[in-house]
């Protein structure tokens, strides 16, 4: 299987994992999409050690993954989120050098 947006899909038993109890079905479904999008972005742009990256929307799904994956690659990250999402950003493992809040 290479990827799909489908209501149902058949996969080998070893490729499936249980949905975490604390997440909704919608949240669980978003995990691979947001993570894959962030990883593709970093690979396509050639972001690596010594690079600097500005992530606007760092408290969202793709932004959260982008910050974490970039930091794991040795990138200096500045994360931007709105004041409305500051609590969400603070409680997620955003391991960034700078967190910039934008008043909305």
PDB file as gemmi writes it, atoms N, CA and C in Angstrom:
CRYST1    1.000    1.000    1.000  90.00  90.00  90.00 P 1                      
ATOM      1  N   UNK A   1       0.841  -1.173   0.000  1.00  0.00           N  
ATOM      2  CA  UNK A   1       0.000   0.000   0.000  1.00  0.00           C  
ATOM      3  C   UNK A   1       0.885   1.235   0.000  1.00  0.00           C  
ATOM      4  N   UNK A   2       0.607   2.162  -0.877  1.00  0.00           N  
ATOM      5  CA  UNK A   2       1.407   3.374  -0.993  1.00  0.00           C  
ATOM      6  C   UNK A   2       0.739   4.580  -0.360  1.00  0.00           C  
ATOM      7  N   UNK A   3      -0.528   4.521  -0.053  1.00  0.00           N  
ATOM      8  CA  UNK A   3      -1.237   5.640   0.548  1.00  0.00           C  
ATOM      9  C   UNK A   3      -2.631   5.747  -0.018  1.00  0.00           C  
ATOM     10  N   UNK A   4      -3.532   6.284   0.785  1.00  0.00           N  
ATOM     11  CA  UNK A   4      -4.907   6.392   0.320  1.00  0.00           C  
ATOM     12  C   UNK A   4      -5.694   7.328   1.216  1.00  0.00           C  
ATOM     13  N   UNK A   5      -6.712   7.927   0.643  1.00  0.00           N  
ATOM     14  CA  UNK A   5      -7.716   8.653   1.396  1.00  0.00           C  
ATOM     15  C   UNK A   5      -8.996   7.871   1.167  1.00  0.00           C  
ATOM     16  N   UNK A   6      -9.325   6.996   2.095  1.00  0.00           N  
ATOM     17  CA  UNK A   6     -10.470   6.117   1.902  1.00  0.00           C  
ATOM     18  C   UNK A   6     -11.185   5.906   3.228  1.00  0.00           C  
ATOM     19  N   UNK A   7     -12.457   5.603   3.146  1.00  0.00           N  
ATOM     20  CA  UNK A   7     -13.213   5.303   4.352  1.00  0.00           C  
ATOM     21  C   UNK A   7     -12.774   3.969   4.942  1.00  0.00           C  
ATOM     22  N   UNK A   8     -12.478   3.023   4.098  1.00  0.00           N  
ATOM     23  CA  UNK A   8     -12.007   1.707   4.523  1.00  0.00           C  
ATOM     24  C   UNK A   8     -10.792   1.318   3.698  1.00  0.00           C  
ATOM     25  N   UNK A   9      -9.875   0.596   4.327  1.00  0.00           N  
ATOM     26  CA  UNK A   9      -8.700   0.104   3.625  1.00  0.00           C  
ATOM     27  C   UNK A   9      -8.289  -1.221   4.260  1.00  0.00           C  
ATOM     28  N   UNK A  10      -7.787  -2.123   3.452  1.00  0.00           N  
ATOM     29  CA  UNK A  10      -7.344  -3.425   3.939  1.00  0.00           C  
ATOM     30  C   UNK A  10      -5.827  -3.396   4.035  1.00  0.00           C  
ATOM     31  N   UNK A  11      -5.296  -3.754   5.209  1.00  0.00           N  
ATOM     32  CA  UNK A  11      -3.849  -3.772   5.425  1.00  0.00           C  
ATOM     33  C   UNK A  11      -3.466  -5.063   6.132  1.00  0.00           C  
ATOM     34  N   UNK A  12      -2.211  -5.475   6.001  1.00  0.00           N  
ATOM     35  CA  UNK A  12      -1.752  -6.645   6.760  1.00  0.00           C  
ATOM     36  C   UNK A  12      -1.859  -6.379   8.259  1.00  0.00           C  
ATOM     37  N   UNK A  13      -2.133  -7.427   9.024  1.00  0.00           N  
ATOM     38  CA  UNK A  13      -2.325  -7.289  10.476  1.00  0.00           C  
ATOM     39  C   UNK A  13      -1.134  -6.590  11.134  1.00  0.00           C  
ATOM     40  N   UNK A  14       0.062  -6.883  10.720  1.00  0.00           N  
ATOM     41  CA  UNK A  14       1.253  -6.286  11.322  1.00  0.00           C  
ATOM     42  C   UNK A  14       1.427  -4.807  11.028  1.00  0.00           C  
ATOM     43  N   UNK A  15       0.649  -4.268  10.102  1.00  0.00           N  
ATOM     44  CA  UNK A  15       0.751  -2.850   9.738  1.00  0.00           C  
ATOM     45  C   UNK A  15      -0.238  -1.978  10.497  1.00  0.00           C  
ATOM     46  N   UNK A  16      -1.130  -2.578  11.245  1.00  0.00           N  
ATOM     47  CA  UNK A  16      -2.170  -1.824  11.951  1.00  0.00           C  
ATOM     48  C   UNK A  16      -1.820  -1.689  13.425  1.00  0.00           C  
ATOM     49  N   UNK A  17      -2.227  -0.572  14.012  1.00  0.00           N  
ATOM     50  CA  UNK A  17      -2.059  -0.360  15.454  1.00  0.00           C  
ATOM     51  C   UNK A  17      -3.394   0.108  16.025  1.00  0.00           C  
ATOM     52  N   UNK A  18      -3.571  -0.079  17.306  1.00  0.00           N  
ATOM     53  CA  UNK A  18      -4.814   0.323  17.970  1.00  0.00           C  
ATOM     54  C   UNK A  18      -4.861   1.838  18.138  1.00  0.00           C  
ATOM     55  N   UNK A  19      -6.058   2.399  18.040  1.00  0.00           N  
ATOM     56  CA  UNK A  19      -6.273   3.823  18.271  1.00  0.00           C  
ATOM     57  C   UNK A  19      -6.087   4.106  19.755  1.00  0.00           C  
ATOM     58  N   UNK A  20      -5.291   5.115  20.112  1.00  0.00           N  
ATOM     59  CA  UNK A  20      -5.166   5.476  21.532  1.00  0.00           C  
ATOM     60  C   UNK A  20      -6.518   5.886  22.110  1.00  0.00           C  
ATOM     61  N   UNK A  21      -6.831   5.407  23.303  1.00  0.00           N  
ATOM     62  CA  UNK A  21      -8.120   5.681  23.931  1.00  0.00           C  
ATOM     63  C   UNK A  21      -8.382   7.173  24.123  1.00  0.00           C  
ATOM     64  N   UNK A  22      -7.336   7.956  24.369  1.00  0.00           N  
ATOM     65  CA  UNK A  22      -7.520   9.373  24.681  1.00  0.00           C  
ATOM     66  C   UNK A  22      -7.725  10.245  23.448  1.00  0.00           C  
ATOM     67  N   UNK A  23      -7.620   9.673  22.253  1.00  0.00           N  
ATOM     68  CA  UNK A  23      -7.804  10.439  21.028  1.00  0.00           C  
ATOM     69  C   UNK A  23      -9.110  10.072  20.333  1.00  0.00           C  
ATOM     70  N   UNK A  24      -9.695  11.058  19.671  1.00  0.00           N  
ATOM     71  CA  UNK A  24     -10.885  10.786  18.869  1.00  0.00           C  
ATOM     72  C   UNK A  24     -10.434  10.101  17.569  1.00  0.00           C  
ATOM     73  N   UNK A  25     -11.396   9.571  16.817  1.00  0.00           N  
ATOM     74  CA  UNK A  25     -11.065   8.979  15.533  1.00  0.00           C  
ATOM     75  C   UNK A  25     -10.484  10.033  14.588  1.00  0.00           C  
ATOM     76  N   UNK A  26     -11.026  11.241  14.648  1.00  0.00           N  
ATOM     77  CA  UNK A  26     -10.546  12.322  13.784  1.00  0.00           C  
ATOM     78  C   UNK A  26      -9.101  12.683  14.115  1.00  0.00           C  
ATOM     79  N   UNK A  27      -8.788  12.787  15.400  1.00  0.00           N  
ATOM     80  CA  UNK A  27      -7.421  13.107  15.810  1.00  0.00           C  
ATOM     81  C   UNK A  27      -6.456  12.000  15.398  1.00  0.00           C  
ATOM     82  N   UNK A  28      -6.870  10.774  15.585  1.00  0.00           N  
ATOM     83  CA  UNK A  28      -6.025   9.641  15.229  1.00  0.00           C  
ATOM     84  C   UNK A  28      -5.767   9.604  13.720  1.00  0.00           C  
ATOM     85  N   UNK A  29      -6.790   9.881  12.932  1.00  0.00           N  
ATOM     86  CA  UNK A  29      -6.645   9.864  11.480  1.00  0.00           C  
ATOM     87  C   UNK A  29      -5.692  10.959  11.000  1.00  0.00           C  
ATOM     88  N   UNK A  30      -5.604  12.049  11.734  1.00  0.00           N  
ATOM     89  CA  UNK A  30      -4.757  13.166  11.321  1.00  0.00           C  
ATOM     90  C   UNK A  30      -3.272  12.915  11.593  1.00  0.00           C  
ATOM     91  N   UNK A  31      -2.944  12.017  12.487  1.00  0.00           N  
ATOM     92  CA  UNK A  31      -1.549  11.796  12.862  1.00  0.00           C  
ATOM     93  C   UNK A  31      -0.642  11.470  11.675  1.00  0.00           C  
ATOM     94  N   UNK A  32      -0.951  10.460  10.878  1.00  0.00           N  
ATOM     95  CA  UNK A  32      -0.030  10.163   9.772  1.00  0.00           C  
ATOM     96  C   UNK A  32       0.000  11.255   8.706  1.00  0.00           C  
ATOM     97  N   UNK A  33      -1.109  11.919   8.462  1.00  0.00           N  
ATOM     98  CA  UNK A  33      -1.143  12.967   7.438  1.00  0.00           C  
ATOM     99  C   UNK A  33      -0.284  14.160   7.849  1.00  0.00           C  
ATOM    100  N   UNK A  34      -0.445  14.637   9.066  1.00  0.00           N  
ATOM    101  CA  UNK A  34       0.323  15.797   9.528  1.00  0.00           C  
ATOM    102  C   UNK A  34       1.813  15.469   9.621  1.00  0.00           C  
ATOM    103  N   UNK A  35       2.148  14.322  10.159  1.00  0.00           N  
ATOM    104  CA  UNK A  35       3.552  13.936  10.289  1.00  0.00           C  
ATOM    105  C   UNK A  35       4.236  13.749   8.946  1.00  0.00           C  
ATOM    106  N   UNK A  36       3.548  13.097   8.018  1.00  0.00           N  
ATOM    107  CA  UNK A  36       4.102  12.880   6.687  1.00  0.00           C  
ATOM    108  C   UNK A  36       4.271  14.197   5.938  1.00  0.00           C  
ATOM    109  N   UNK A  37       3.314  15.097   6.087  1.00  0.00           N  
ATOM    110  CA  UNK A  37       3.409  16.411   5.437  1.00  0.00           C  
ATOM    111  C   UNK A  37       4.630  17.173   5.951  1.00  0.00           C  
ATOM    112  N   UNK A  38       4.828  17.169   7.260  1.00  0.00           N  
ATOM    113  CA  UNK A  38       5.971  17.871   7.857  1.00  0.00           C  
ATOM    114  C   UNK A  38       7.292  17.265   7.386  1.00  0.00           C  
ATOM    115  N   UNK A  39       7.380  15.955   7.391  1.00  0.00           N  
ATOM    116  CA  UNK A  39       8.615  15.290   6.970  1.00  0.00           C  
ATOM    117  C   UNK A  39       8.911  15.557   5.499  1.00  0.00           C  
ATOM    118  N   UNK A  40       7.892  15.509   4.654  1.00  0.00           N  
ATOM    119  CA  UNK A  40       8.067  15.791   3.228  1.00  0.00           C  
ATOM    120  C   UNK A  40       8.565  17.214   3.023  1.00  0.00           C  
ATOM    121  N   UNK A  41       8.004  18.163   3.768  1.00  0.00           N  
ATOM    122  CA  UNK A  41       8.438  19.557   3.684  1.00  0.00           C  
ATOM    123  C   UNK A  41       9.919  19.695   4.008  1.00  0.00           C  
ATOM    124  N   UNK A  42      10.345  19.106   5.112  1.00  0.00           N  
ATOM    125  CA  UNK A  42      11.742  19.229   5.531  1.00  0.00           C  
ATOM    126  C   UNK A  42      12.683  18.575   4.521  1.00  0.00           C  
ATOM    127  N   UNK A  43      12.303  17.411   4.015  1.00  0.00           N  
ATOM    128  CA  UNK A  43      13.146  16.719   3.032  1.00  0.00           C  
ATOM    129  C   UNK A  43      13.207  17.479   1.713  1.00  0.00           C  
ATOM    130  N   UNK A  44      12.069  17.960   1.245  1.00  0.00           N  
ATOM    131  CA  UNK A  44      12.003  18.671  -0.036  1.00  0.00           C  
ATOM    132  C   UNK A  44      12.811  19.963  -0.001  1.00  0.00           C  
ATOM    133  N   UNK A  45      12.757  20.660   1.118  1.00  0.00           N  
ATOM    134  CA  UNK A  45      13.454  21.945   1.240  1.00  0.00           C  
ATOM    135  C   UNK A  45      14.912  21.779   1.656  1.00  0.00           C  
ATOM    136  N   UNK A  46      15.330  20.565   1.958  1.00  0.00           N  
ATOM    137  CA  UNK A  46      16.718  20.329   2.345  1.00  0.00           C  
ATOM    138  C   UNK A  46      17.097  20.931   3.682  1.00  0.00           C  
ATOM    139  N   UNK A  47      16.139  21.016   4.590  1.00  0.00           N  
ATOM    140  CA  UNK A  47      16.397  21.598   5.908  1.00  0.00           C  
ATOM    141  C   UNK A  47      17.188  20.596   6.739  1.00  0.00           C  
ATOM    142  N   UNK A  48      18.330  21.041   7.272  1.00  0.00           N  
ATOM    143  CA  UNK A  48      19.187  20.142   8.040  1.00  0.00           C  
ATOM    144  C   UNK A  48      19.996  20.890   9.076  1.00  0.00           C  
ATOM    145  N   UNK A  49      20.966  20.222   9.669  1.00  0.00           N  
ATOM    146  CA  UNK A  49      21.789  20.824  10.724  1.00  0.00           C  
ATOM    147  C   UNK A  49      22.367  22.172  10.297  1.00  0.00           C  
ATOM    148  N   UNK A  50      22.269  23.141  11.187  1.00  0.00           N  
ATOM    149  CA  UNK A  50      22.781  24.474  10.906  1.00  0.00           C  
ATOM    150  C   UNK A  50      21.793  25.394  10.214  1.00  0.00           C  
ATOM    151  N   UNK A  51      20.670  24.842   9.761  1.00  0.00           N  
ATOM    152  CA  UNK A  51      19.638  25.668   9.113  1.00  0.00           C  
ATOM    153  C   UNK A  51      18.810  26.392  10.165  1.00  0.00           C  
ATOM    154  N   UNK A  52      18.162  27.456   9.743  1.00  0.00           N  
ATOM    155  CA  UNK A  52      17.188  28.161  10.570  1.00  0.00           C  
ATOM    156  C   UNK A  52      15.831  28.012   9.912  1.00  0.00           C  
ATOM    157  N   UNK A  53      14.791  27.844  10.723  1.00  0.00           N  
ATOM    158  CA  UNK A  53      13.458  27.615  10.183  1.00  0.00           C  
ATOM    159  C   UNK A  53      12.435  28.403  10.987  1.00  0.00           C  
ATOM    160  N   UNK A  54      11.563  29.122  10.288  1.00  0.00           N  
ATOM    161  CA  UNK A  54      10.447  29.828  10.899  1.00  0.00           C  
ATOM    162  C   UNK A  54       9.191  29.012  10.616  1.00  0.00           C  
ATOM    163  N   UNK A  55       8.518  28.551  11.658  1.00  0.00           N  
ATOM    164  CA  UNK A  55       7.298  27.757  11.503  1.00  0.00           C  
ATOM    165  C   UNK A  55       6.121  28.606  11.953  1.00  0.00           C  
ATOM    166  N   UNK A  56       5.330  29.058  11.010  1.00  0.00           N  
ATOM    167  CA  UNK A  56       4.127  29.829  11.313  1.00  0.00           C  
ATOM    168  C   UNK A  56       2.982  28.836  11.449  1.00  0.00           C  
ATOM    169  N   UNK A  57       2.275  28.910  12.555  1.00  0.00           N  
ATOM    170  CA  UNK A  57       1.224  27.922  12.823  1.00  0.00           C  
ATOM    171  C   UNK A  57       1.777  26.737  13.582  1.00  0.00           C  
ATOM    172  N   UNK A  58       2.725  26.985  14.473  1.00  0.00           N  
ATOM    173  CA  UNK A  58       3.425  25.910  15.176  1.00  0.00           C  
ATOM    174  C   UNK A  58       2.558  25.147  16.162  1.00  0.00           C  
ATOM    175  N   UNK A  59       1.375  25.650  16.483  1.00  0.00           N  
ATOM    176  CA  UNK A  59       0.506  24.940  17.424  1.00  0.00           C  
ATOM    177  C   UNK A  59      -0.467  24.006  16.712  1.00  0.00           C  
ATOM    178  N   UNK A  60      -0.452  24.015  15.385  1.00  0.00           N  
ATOM    179  CA  UNK A  60      -1.332  23.133  14.614  1.00  0.00           C  
ATOM    180  C   UNK A  60      -0.711  21.771  14.392  1.00  0.00           C  
ATOM    181  N   UNK A  61      -1.411  20.925  13.667  1.00  0.00           N  
ATOM    182  CA  UNK A  61      -0.951  19.558  13.439  1.00  0.00           C  
ATOM    183  C   UNK A  61       0.369  19.495  12.687  1.00  0.00           C  
ATOM    184  N   UNK A  62       0.421  20.057  11.492  1.00  0.00           N  
ATOM    185  CA  UNK A  62       1.645  20.019  10.691  1.00  0.00           C  
ATOM    186  C   UNK A  62       2.740  20.828  11.361  1.00  0.00           C  
ATOM    187  N   UNK A  63       2.385  21.986  11.930  1.00  0.00           N  
ATOM    188  CA  UNK A  63       3.379  22.833  12.596  1.00  0.00           C  
ATOM    189  C   UNK A  63       4.048  22.147  13.769  1.00  0.00           C  
ATOM    190  N   UNK A  64       3.278  21.447  14.575  1.00  0.00           N  
ATOM    191  CA  UNK A  64       3.836  20.740  15.733  1.00  0.00           C  
ATOM    192  C   UNK A  64       4.858  19.705  15.289  1.00  0.00           C  
ATOM    193  N   UNK A  65       4.487  18.915  14.286  1.00  0.00           N  
ATOM    194  CA  UNK A  65       5.425  17.913  13.778  1.00  0.00           C  
ATOM    195  C   UNK A  65       6.642  18.555  13.129  1.00  0.00           C  
ATOM    196  N   UNK A  66       6.439  19.637  12.395  1.00  0.00           N  
ATOM    197  CA  UNK A  66       7.555  20.309  11.728  1.00  0.00           C  
ATOM    198  C   UNK A  66       8.574  20.791  12.747  1.00  0.00           C  
ATOM    199  N   UNK A  67       8.108  21.402  13.831  1.00  0.00           N  
ATOM    200  CA  UNK A  67       9.013  21.884  14.877  1.00  0.00           C  
ATOM    201  C   UNK A  67       9.813  20.728  15.465  1.00  0.00           C  
ATOM    202  N   UNK A  68       9.132  19.660  15.830  1.00  0.00           N  
ATOM    203  CA  UNK A  68       9.818  18.538  16.480  1.00  0.00           C  
ATOM    204  C   UNK A  68      10.795  17.831  15.546  1.00  0.00           C  
ATOM    205  N   UNK A  69      10.380  17.585  14.303  1.00  0.00           N  
ATOM    206  CA  UNK A  69      11.258  16.909  13.355  1.00  0.00           C  
ATOM    207  C   UNK A  69      12.455  17.782  12.987  1.00  0.00           C  
ATOM    208  N   UNK A  70      12.238  19.089  12.842  1.00  0.00           N  
ATOM    209  CA  UNK A  70      13.340  19.999  12.527  1.00  0.00           C  
ATOM    210  C   UNK A  70      14.347  20.042  13.673  1.00  0.00           C  
ATOM    211  N   UNK A  71      13.867  20.141  14.897  1.00  0.00           N  
ATOM    212  CA  UNK A  71      14.774  20.157  16.043  1.00  0.00           C  
ATOM    213  C   UNK A  71      15.582  18.864  16.123  1.00  0.00           C  
ATOM    214  N   UNK A  72      14.932  17.737  15.816  1.00  0.00           N  
ATOM    215  CA  UNK A  72      15.630  16.449  15.828  1.00  0.00           C  
ATOM    216  C   UNK A  72      16.724  16.398  14.762  1.00  0.00           C  
ATOM    217  N   UNK A  73      16.594  17.225  13.715  1.00  0.00           N  
ATOM    218  CA  UNK A  73      17.594  17.288  12.647  1.00  0.00           C  
ATOM    219  C   UNK A  73      18.670  18.337  12.935  1.00  0.00           C  
ATOM    220  N   UNK A  74      18.619  18.982  14.089  1.00  0.00           N  
ATOM    221  CA  UNK A  74      19.627  19.977  14.434  1.00  0.00           C  
ATOM    222  C   UNK A  74      19.375  21.351  13.859  1.00  0.00           C  
ATOM    223  N   UNK A  75      18.115  21.665  13.607  1.00  0.00           N  
ATOM    224  CA  UNK A  75      17.738  22.951  13.020  1.00  0.00           C  
ATOM    225  C   UNK A  75      17.385  23.933  14.133  1.00  0.00           C  
ATOM    226  N   UNK A  76      17.753  25.209  13.945  1.00  0.00           N  
ATOM    227  CA  UNK A  76      17.342  26.267  14.881  1.00  0.00           C  
ATOM    228  C   UNK A  76      15.942  26.708  14.470  1.00  0.00           C  
ATOM    229  N   UNK A  77      14.976  26.505  15.366  1.00  0.00           N  
ATOM    230  CA  UNK A  77      13.571  26.727  15.028  1.00  0.00           C  
ATOM    231  C   UNK A  77      13.000  27.912  15.797  1.00  0.00           C  
ATOM    232  N   UNK A  78      12.274  28.761  15.080  1.00  0.00           N  
ATOM    233  CA  UNK A  78      11.450  29.791  15.702  1.00  0.00           C  
ATOM    234  C   UNK A  78      10.011  29.412  15.399  1.00  0.00           C  
ATOM    235  N   UNK A  79       9.227  29.217  16.460  1.00  0.00           N  
ATOM    236  CA  UNK A  79       7.839  28.772  16.314  1.00  0.00           C  
ATOM    237  C   UNK A  79       6.903  29.945  16.571  1.00  0.00           C  
ATOM    238  N   UNK A  80       5.910  30.121  15.699  1.00  0.00           N  
ATOM    239  CA  UNK A  80       4.946  31.214  15.810  1.00  0.00           C  
ATOM    240  C   UNK A  80       3.556  30.627  15.983  1.00  0.00           C  
ATOM    241  N   UNK A  81       2.836  31.158  16.976  1.00  0.00           N  
ATOM    242  CA  UNK A  81       1.430  30.781  17.132  1.00  0.00           C  
ATOM    243  C   UNK A  81       0.666  31.982  17.673  1.00  0.00           C  
ATOM    244  N   UNK A  82      -0.642  31.931  17.560  1.00  0.00           N  
ATOM    245  CA  UNK A  82      -1.466  33.028  18.038  1.00  0.00           C  
ATOM    246  C   UNK A  82      -1.615  32.948  19.552  1.00  0.00           C  
ATOM    247  N   UNK A  83      -1.968  34.065  20.163  1.00  0.00           N  
ATOM    248  CA  UNK A  83      -2.181  34.058  21.608  1.00  0.00           C  
ATOM    249  C   UNK A  83      -3.326  33.118  21.974  1.00  0.00           C  
ATOM    250  N   UNK A  84      -4.263  32.930  21.061  1.00  0.00           N  
ATOM    251  CA  UNK A  84      -5.383  32.017  21.299  1.00  0.00           C  
ATOM    252  C   UNK A  84      -4.890  30.583  21.519  1.00  0.00           C  
ATOM    253  N   UNK A  85      -3.774  30.220  20.885  1.00  0.00           N  
ATOM    254  CA  UNK A  85      -3.259  28.853  20.966  1.00  0.00           C  
ATOM    255  C   UNK A  85      -2.049  28.695  21.865  1.00  0.00           C  
ATOM    256  N   UNK A  86      -1.731  29.711  22.646  1.00  0.00           N  
ATOM    257  CA  UNK A  86      -0.509  29.663  23.449  1.00  0.00           C  
ATOM    258  C   UNK A  86      -0.534  28.517  24.463  1.00  0.00           C  
ATOM    259  N   UNK A  87      -1.658  28.273  25.094  1.00  0.00           N  
ATOM    260  CA  UNK A  87      -1.714  27.176  26.063  1.00  0.00           C  
ATOM    261  C   UNK A  87      -1.512  25.836  25.386  1.00  0.00           C  
ATOM    262  N   UNK A  88      -2.089  25.680  24.211  1.00  0.00           N  
ATOM    263  CA  UNK A  88      -1.904  24.449  23.443  1.00  0.00           C  
ATOM    264  C   UNK A  88      -0.426  24.268  23.101  1.00  0.00           C  
ATOM    265  N   UNK A  89       0.226  25.340  22.674  1.00  0.00           N  
ATOM    266  CA  UNK A  89       1.636  25.268  22.303  1.00  0.00           C  
ATOM    267  C   UNK A  89       2.519  24.964  23.504  1.00  0.00           C  
ATOM    268  N   UNK A  90       2.203  25.548  24.626  1.00  0.00           N  
ATOM    269  CA  UNK A  90       3.018  25.330  25.826  1.00  0.00           C  
ATOM    270  C   UNK A  90       2.892  23.908  26.357  1.00  0.00           C  
ATOM    271  N   UNK A  91       1.740  23.279  26.148  1.00  0.00           N  
ATOM    272  CA  UNK A  91       1.533  21.933  26.680  1.00  0.00           C  
ATOM    273  C   UNK A  91       1.949  20.839  25.713  1.00  0.00           C  
ATOM    274  N   UNK A  92       2.264  21.198  24.486  1.00  0.00           N  
ATOM    275  CA  UNK A  92       2.800  20.220  23.541  1.00  0.00           C  
ATOM    276  C   UNK A  92       4.310  20.231  23.659  1.00  0.00           C  
ATOM    277  N   UNK A  93       4.916  19.136  23.287  1.00  0.00           N  
ATOM    278  CA  UNK A  93       6.381  19.093  23.396  1.00  0.00           C  
ATOM    279  C   UNK A  93       7.073  19.876  22.282  1.00  0.00           C  
ATOM    280  N   UNK A  94       6.818  21.188  22.242  1.00  0.00           N  
ATOM    281  CA  UNK A  94       7.476  22.038  21.248  1.00  0.00           C  
ATOM    282  C   UNK A  94       8.869  22.378  21.771  1.00  0.00           C  
ATOM    283  N   UNK A  95       9.843  21.655  21.313  1.00  0.00           N  
ATOM    284  CA  UNK A  95      11.206  21.816  21.815  1.00  0.00           C  
ATOM    285  C   UNK A  95      11.940  22.827  20.936  1.00  0.00           C  
ATOM    286  N   UNK A  96      11.479  24.085  20.997  1.00  0.00           N  
ATOM    287  CA  UNK A  96      12.056  25.096  20.114  1.00  0.00           C  
ATOM    288  C   UNK A  96      12.904  26.085  20.886  1.00  0.00           C  
ATOM    289  N   UNK A  97      13.724  26.794  20.169  1.00  0.00           N  
ATOM    290  CA  UNK A  97      14.575  27.816  20.758  1.00  0.00           C  
ATOM    291  C   UNK A  97      13.749  29.033  21.111  1.00  0.00           C  
ATOM    292  N   UNK A  98      12.862  29.449  20.225  1.00  0.00           N  
ATOM    293  CA  UNK A  98      12.050  30.638  20.439  1.00  0.00           C  
ATOM    294  C   UNK A  98      10.587  30.326  20.147  1.00  0.00           C  
ATOM    295  N   UNK A  99       9.707  30.855  20.972  1.00  0.00           N  
ATOM    296  CA  UNK A  99       8.260  30.775  20.713  1.00  0.00           C  
ATOM    297  C   UNK A  99       7.756  32.204  20.612  1.00  0.00           C  
ATOM    298  N   UNK A 100       7.206  32.559  19.462  1.00  0.00           N  
ATOM    299  CA  UNK A 100       6.712  33.907  19.209  1.00  0.00           C  
ATOM    300  C   UNK A 100       5.196  33.862  19.225  1.00  0.00           C  
ATOM    301  N   UNK A 101       4.583  34.758  19.995  1.00  0.00           N  
ATOM    302  CA  UNK A 101       3.126  34.828  20.082  1.00  0.00           C  
ATOM    303  C   UNK A 101       2.636  35.998  19.275  1.00  0.00           C  
ATOM    304  N   UNK A 102       1.606  35.771  18.492  1.00  0.00           N  
ATOM    305  CA  UNK A 102       1.004  36.821  17.681  1.00  0.00           C  
ATOM    306  C   UNK A 102      -0.372  37.095  18.228  1.00  0.00           C  
ATOM    307  N   UNK A 103      -0.628  38.324  18.616  1.00  0.00           N  
ATOM    308  CA  UNK A 103      -1.926  38.704  19.170  1.00  0.00           C  
ATOM    309  C   UNK A 103      -2.987  38.684  18.074  1.00  0.00           C  
ATOM    310  N   UNK A 104      -4.131  38.021  18.391  1.00  0.00           N  
ATOM    311  CA  UNK A 104      -5.218  37.979  17.411  1.00  0.00           C  
ATOM    312  C   UNK A 104      -6.501  38.482  18.023  1.00  0.00           C  
TER     313      UNK A 104                                                      
END                                                                             
